[in-house]
Amino acid sequence: MTSTLHDEEYRAFIIRLIALRKATGVTQAQLAARIGKPQSYVSKSERFERRVDPAEFRLIVLALGHDPAAVFAEISEHLRSSS
């Protein structure tokens, strides 16, 4: 089975999450503390070494102070317009 970690759309999804974290002014360590995980958890997610599932996406976006539905819609629109 082919790993989806390196799928072009998944990579674009994570890149948008990284941009959101940075735009919010939150470090990997700060985000990790907010979600109760080690910094390596965030780092591995951002380096495409572990997959972010929908529940984790929601937790991360809430920890960054944003609305998960709005962020998902933005990411979906970005993916739609780039394909």
FIRO-748337 format. One line per field, with one value per atom (N, C-alpha, C, O): chain; residue number from 1; atom name; x, y, z. Coordinates in Angstrom, 3 decimals. Atoms other than C-alpha are relative to their C-alpha. Example, Ala and Ser with C-alpha at 12.3 -4.5 7.8 and 13.67 -1.06 7.14 Angstrom:
chain <- [A	A	A	A	A	A	A	A]
n <- [1	1	1	1	2	2	2	2]
atom <- [N	CA	C	O	N	CA	C	O]
east <- [0.890	12.300	0.900	1.936	-0.820	13.670	-0.770	-0.261]
north <- [-1.190	-4.500	1.200	1.181	-1.190	-1.060	1.090	2.198]
up <- [0.000	7.800	0.000	0.665	-0.060	7.140	0.730	0.899]
END
This chain:
chain <- [A	A	A	A	A	A	A	A	A	A	A	A	A	A	A	A	A	A	A	A	A	A	A	A	A	A	A	A	A	A	A	A	A	A	A	A	A	A	A	A	A	A	A	A	A	A	A	A	A	A	A	A	A	A	A	A	A	A	A	A	A	A	A	A	A	A	A	A	A	A	A	A	A	A	A	A	A	A	A	A	A	A	A	A	A	A	A	A	A	A	A	A	A	A	A	A	A	A	A	A	A	A	A	A	A	A	A	A	A	A	A	A	A	A	A	A	A	A	A	A	A	A	A	A	A	A	A	A	A	A	A	A	A	A	A	A	A	A	A	A	A	A	A	A	A	A	A	A	A	A	A	A	A	A	A	A	A	A	A	A	A	A	A	A	A	A	A	A	A	A	A	A	A	A	A	A	A	A	A	A	A	A	A	A	A	A	A	A	A	A	A	A	A	A	A	A	A	A	A	A	A	A	A	A	A	A	A	A	A	A	A	A	A	A	A	A	A	A	A	A	A	A	A	A	A	A	A	A	A	A	A	A	A	A	A	A	A	A	A	A	A	A	A	A	A	A	A	A	A	A	A	A	A	A	A	A	A	A	A	A	A	A	A	A	A	A	A	A	A	A	A	A	A	A	A	A	A	A	A	A	A	A	A	A	A	A	A	A	A	A	A	A	A	A	A	A	A	A	A	A	A	A	A	A	A	A	A	A	A	A	A	A	A	A	A	A	A	A	A	A	A	A	A	A	A	A	A	A	A	A	A	A]
n <- [1	1	1	1	2	2	2	2	3	3	3	3	4	4	4	4	5	5	5	5	6	6	6	6	7	7	7	7	8	8	8	8	9	9	9	9	10	10	10	10	11	11	11	11	12	12	12	12	13	13	13	13	14	14	14	14	15	15	15	15	16	16	16	16	17	17	17	17	18	18	18	18	19	19	19	19	20	20	20	20	21	21	21	21	22	22	22	22	23	23	23	23	24	24	24	24	25	25	25	25	26	26	26	26	27	27	27	27	28	28	28	28	29	29	29	29	30	30	30	30	31	31	31	31	32	32	32	32	33	33	33	33	34	34	34	34	35	35	35	35	36	36	36	36	37	37	37	37	38	38	38	38	39	39	39	39	40	40	40	40	41	41	41	41	42	42	42	42	43	43	43	43	44	44	44	44	45	45	45	45	46	46	46	46	47	47	47	47	48	48	48	48	49	49	49	49	50	50	50	50	51	51	51	51	52	52	52	52	53	53	53	53	54	54	54	54	55	55	55	55	56	56	56	56	57	57	57	57	58	58	58	58	59	59	59	59	60	60	60	60	61	61	61	61	62	62	62	62	63	63	63	63	64	64	64	64	65	65	65	65	66	66	66	66	67	67	67	67	68	68	68	68	69	69	69	69	70	70	70	70	71	71	71	71	72	72	72	72	73	73	73	73	74	74	74	74	75	75	75	75	76	76	76	76	77	77	77	77	78	78	78	78	79	79	79	79	80	80	80	80	81	81	81	81	82	82	82	82	83	83	83	83]
atom <- [N	CA	C	O	N	CA	C	O	N	CA	C	O	N	CA	C	O	N	CA	C	O	N	CA	C	O	N	CA	C	O	N	CA	C	O	N	CA	C	O	N	CA	C	O	N	CA	C	O	N	CA	C	O	N	CA	C	O	N	CA	C	O	N	CA	C	O	N	CA	C	O	N	CA	C	O	N	CA	C	O	N	CA	C	O	N	CA	C	O	N	CA	C	O	N	CA	C	O	N	CA	C	O	N	CA	C	O	N	CA	C	O	N	CA	C	O	N	CA	C	O	N	CA	C	O	N	CA	C	O	N	CA	C	O	N	CA	C	O	N	CA	C	O	N	CA	C	O	N	CA	C	O	N	CA	C	O	N	CA	C	O	N	CA	C	O	N	CA	C	O	N	CA	C	O	N	CA	C	O	N	CA	C	O	N	CA	C	O	N	CA	C	O	N	CA	C	O	N	CA	C	O	N	CA	C	O	N	CA	C	O	N	CA	C	O	N	CA	C	O	N	CA	C	O	N	CA	C	O	N	CA	C	O	N	CA	C	O	N	CA	C	O	N	CA	C	O	N	CA	C	O	N	CA	C	O	N	CA	C	O	N	CA	C	O	N	CA	C	O	N	CA	C	O	N	CA	C	O	N	CA	C	O	N	CA	C	O	N	CA	C	O	N	CA	C	O	N	CA	C	O	N	CA	C	O	N	CA	C	O	N	CA	C	O	N	CA	C	O	N	CA	C	O	N	CA	C	O	N	CA	C	O	N	CA	C	O	N	CA	C	O	N	CA	C	O	N	CA	C	O	N	CA	C	O	N	CA	C	O	N	CA	C	O	N	CA	C	O	N	CA	C	O]
east <- [0.839	0.000	0.886	1.868	-0.759	1.305	-0.340	-1.508	0.207	1.784	-0.589	-0.166	0.600	-0.383	0.709	0.324	-0.744	2.081	0.651	0.861	-0.697	3.747	-0.902	-0.430	0.973	0.580	0.024	0.098	-0.098	0.641	-1.060	-0.752	1.059	-2.706	0.212	-0.044	-0.259	-1.768	1.122	1.044	-1.113	1.504	-0.504	-0.118	0.557	-0.411	-0.827	-0.797	0.800	-2.769	0.890	0.592	-0.910	0.109	0.719	0.909	-0.664	1.887	-0.917	-0.450	0.954	-1.280	-0.121	-0.262	0.042	-1.391	1.252	1.172	-1.252	2.255	-0.108	0.266	0.147	1.490	-0.941	-0.694	0.930	-1.444	0.691	0.528	-0.717	0.739	0.956	0.997	-0.971	3.420	-0.683	-0.229	0.730	0.920	-0.599	-0.781	0.551	-0.530	1.106	0.827	-1.129	2.963	0.262	0.753	-0.144	3.039	1.134	1.189	-1.079	6.154	-0.515	-1.597	0.356	6.080	-0.130	-1.059	0.023	6.843	-1.251	-1.857	1.201	4.007	-1.246	-2.128	1.150	1.536	-0.060	-1.127	-0.044	2.656	-0.518	-1.293	0.454	2.102	-1.514	-2.195	1.443	-1.362	-0.838	-1.970	0.770	-2.416	0.422	-0.083	-0.402	-0.674	0.856	0.776	-0.886	1.877	1.430	1.650	-1.391	5.686	0.253	-0.466	-0.344	7.291	0.288	-0.006	-0.325	8.467	-1.257	-1.185	1.276	4.795	-0.328	-0.692	0.271	4.330	1.049	0.718	-1.085	7.715	-0.182	-0.039	0.176	7.050	-1.190	-1.157	1.159	3.651	0.379	-0.003	-0.374	5.161	1.083	1.266	-1.019	7.974	-0.528	0.233	0.668	5.469	0.463	0.516	-0.402	6.664	-1.141	-1.061	1.199	3.269	-1.206	-1.151	1.219	-0.223	-0.874	-0.990	0.941	-2.645	-1.406	-1.832	1.363	-6.127	-0.991	-0.598	0.971	-9.357	-0.140	-0.265	0.119	-9.597	1.219	1.088	-1.222	-5.979	-0.028	0.382	0.138	-6.628	-0.856	-0.484	0.911	-9.535	0.686	0.596	-0.701	-7.470	1.077	1.201	-1.082	-4.546	-0.568	-0.086	0.569	-6.695	-0.639	-0.490	0.562	-8.600	1.103	0.964	-1.127	-5.283	0.654	1.287	-0.535	-4.247	-1.008	-0.726	1.001	-7.435	-0.847	-1.362	0.770	-9.192	-1.152	-1.200	1.158	-12.415	0.369	0.711	-0.386	-11.724	-0.793	-0.223	0.811	-14.618	0.471	0.563	-0.455	-13.398	1.372	1.618	-1.347	-9.796	-0.080	0.607	0.145	-10.854	-0.556	-0.100	0.567	-12.955	1.071	1.133	-1.075	-9.969	0.992	1.404	-0.936	-7.665	-0.632	0.028	0.695	-10.257	-0.040	0.184	0.040	-10.624	1.383	1.517	-1.380	-6.846	0.344	0.921	-0.281	-6.573	-0.794	-0.280	0.842	-9.458	0.558	0.592	-0.490	-7.974	1.399	1.796	-1.348	-4.491	0.043	1.091	-0.022	-5.572	-0.528	-0.570]
north <- [-1.175	0.000	1.241	1.305	-1.241	3.455	0.918	1.080	-0.934	5.907	1.291	1.795	-1.267	8.996	1.185	2.331	-1.084	11.016	0.910	2.095	-0.784	12.164	0.370	0.865	-0.401	12.694	1.527	2.239	-1.439	16.152	0.810	1.864	-0.722	17.196	-0.044	0.944	0.079	15.936	0.955	1.629	-0.918	17.870	1.446	2.229	-1.357	21.030	0.280	1.392	-0.109	20.424	0.325	1.238	-0.223	20.231	1.336	2.043	-1.288	23.205	1.141	2.126	-1.025	25.249	0.028	1.103	0.030	24.094	0.645	1.368	-0.624	25.102	1.515	2.259	-1.443	28.511	0.620	1.729	-0.490	28.924	0.119	1.116	-0.037	28.051	1.185	1.927	-1.093	30.498	1.362	2.287	-1.266	33.261	0.372	1.547	-0.216	32.820	0.355	0.800	-0.324	33.301	-1.037	-0.717	1.101	29.911	-0.910	-1.295	0.929	27.727	-1.434	-1.696	1.417	23.962	-0.396	-1.116	0.345	23.681	0.548	-0.135	-0.587	26.039	-0.757	-1.023	0.762	24.172	-1.354	-1.792	1.310	20.855	0.104	-0.745	-0.179	22.161	0.221	-0.290	-0.290	23.420	-1.248	-1.349	1.212	20.014	-1.194	-2.304	1.052	18.006	-1.089	-2.252	0.953	16.341	0.504	1.681	-0.462	16.433	0.799	0.642	-0.810	18.879	-0.881	-0.488	0.903	15.923	-0.437	-0.725	0.342	15.093	1.026	0.662	-1.063	18.467	-0.029	0.089	0.026	18.256	-1.133	-0.918	1.144	14.798	0.201	-0.202	-0.292	15.914	0.975	0.799	-1.031	18.951	-0.460	0.155	0.555	16.875	-1.194	-1.912	1.089	14.390	-1.385	-2.324	1.298	11.592	-0.683	-1.872	0.575	11.077	0.729	1.921	-0.536	11.614	0.679	0.195	-0.703	14.113	-0.474	-0.336	0.458	12.624	1.139	2.169	-1.088	14.691	0.509	1.714	-0.433	14.736	0.820	1.801	-0.756	15.914	1.360	2.364	-1.256	18.561	0.967	2.125	-0.838	19.885	0.513	1.700	-0.370	19.894	1.051	2.025	-0.930	21.678	1.374	2.395	-1.277	24.347	0.742	1.958	-0.645	25.015	0.553	1.641	-0.452	25.279	1.248	2.012	-1.201	27.932	1.148	2.240	-1.052	29.878	0.261	1.363	-0.162	29.286	-0.999	-1.954	0.864	27.662	-1.126	-0.859	1.118	24.171	-0.053	-0.360	0.053	24.355	1.059	0.791	-1.087	27.684	-0.320	-0.084	0.335	26.497	-1.140	-1.114	1.104	23.254	0.511	0.094	-0.568	25.228	0.771	0.688	-0.746	27.491	-0.949	-0.726	0.972	24.519	-0.689	-0.877	0.651	22.809	0.901	0.447	-0.948	25.943	0.151	0.199	-0.100	26.267	-1.222	-1.083	1.221	22.641	-0.033	-0.450	-0.013	23.062	0.961	0.642	-0.990	26.192	-0.319	0.182	0.338	24.702	-1.256	-1.603	1.217	21.541	0.228	-0.701]
up <- [0.000	0.000	0.000	0.739	0.101	-0.917	1.164	1.517	-1.096	1.934	-0.532	-1.572	0.406	1.712	0.648	0.415	-0.637	3.792	-1.023	-0.762	1.014	0.596	-1.172	-2.195	0.993	-1.416	-0.131	0.871	0.256	-3.027	0.767	1.324	-0.709	-1.523	1.507	2.196	-1.442	1.946	0.381	1.408	-0.274	1.782	0.008	0.876	0.050	0.788	1.250	1.777	-1.219	3.732	1.200	1.969	-1.132	6.218	-0.141	0.850	0.217	4.660	0.429	1.000	-0.432	5.252	1.522	2.105	-1.470	8.894	0.593	1.586	-0.455	9.338	-0.146	0.760	0.230	7.824	1.031	1.506	-1.013	10.211	1.354	2.058	-1.280	13.206	0.040	1.021	0.044	12.146	-0.017	0.656	0.061	11.306	1.354	1.673	-1.332	14.774	0.990	2.103	-0.868	16.225	1.070	2.152	-0.951	17.938	-0.457	-1.625	0.324	18.067	0.079	0.605	-0.119	17.732	1.463	1.831	-1.424	21.451	0.685	1.510	-0.585	22.383	-0.431	0.386	0.490	20.176	0.691	1.122	-0.660	21.630	1.430	1.872	-1.382	25.163	0.047	0.936	0.038	24.229	-0.259	0.215	0.312	22.907	0.854	0.681	-0.925	25.595	-0.616	-0.221	0.681	23.338	0.079	0.362	0.050	23.120	-1.292	-2.279	1.164	20.688	-1.204	-2.333	1.108	18.589	-0.763	-1.957	0.638	17.865	-1.089	-2.206	0.971	16.145	-1.109	-2.289	0.971	14.446	-1.004	-2.208	0.905	13.005	-0.927	-2.090	0.848	11.750	-1.102	-2.259	0.963	10.053	-0.973	-2.024	0.902	8.508	-0.781	-1.429	0.736	7.060	0.455	-0.340	-0.551	9.337	0.741	1.050	-0.603	10.966	-0.567	-0.868	0.600	9.665	1.057	2.183	-0.873	11.221	-0.369	-1.515	0.281	11.544	0.270	0.817	-0.159	11.604	1.440	1.657	-1.396	15.411	0.418	1.150	-0.300	15.667	-0.690	-0.108	0.729	13.011	0.813	1.008	-0.786	15.079	1.255	1.569	-1.222	18.271	-0.270	0.473	0.360	16.596	-0.349	0.141	0.441	14.969	1.172	1.290	-1.189	18.190	0.898	1.455	-0.824	20.052	-0.567	0.162	0.649	17.532	0.024	-0.470	-0.143	18.277	-1.232	-1.420	1.236	14.974	-0.043	0.733	0.197	13.821	-0.967	-2.118	0.878	12.428	-1.313	-2.360	1.223	9.935	-0.992	-2.190	0.881	8.548	-0.586	-1.768	0.480	8.304	-1.009	-2.030	0.948	6.626	-1.327	-2.392	1.234	4.123	-0.769	-1.996	0.655	3.407	-0.670	-1.808	0.567	2.878	-1.218	-2.240	1.118	0.656	-1.217	-2.339	1.119	-1.462	-0.621	-1.843	0.505	-1.755	-0.858	-1.936	0.758	-2.895	-1.307	-2.345	1.199	-5.340	-1.051	-2.239	0.951	-6.890	-0.540	-1.591	0.465	-7.169	-0.858	-1.402	0.831	-8.983	-1.374	-2.181]
END
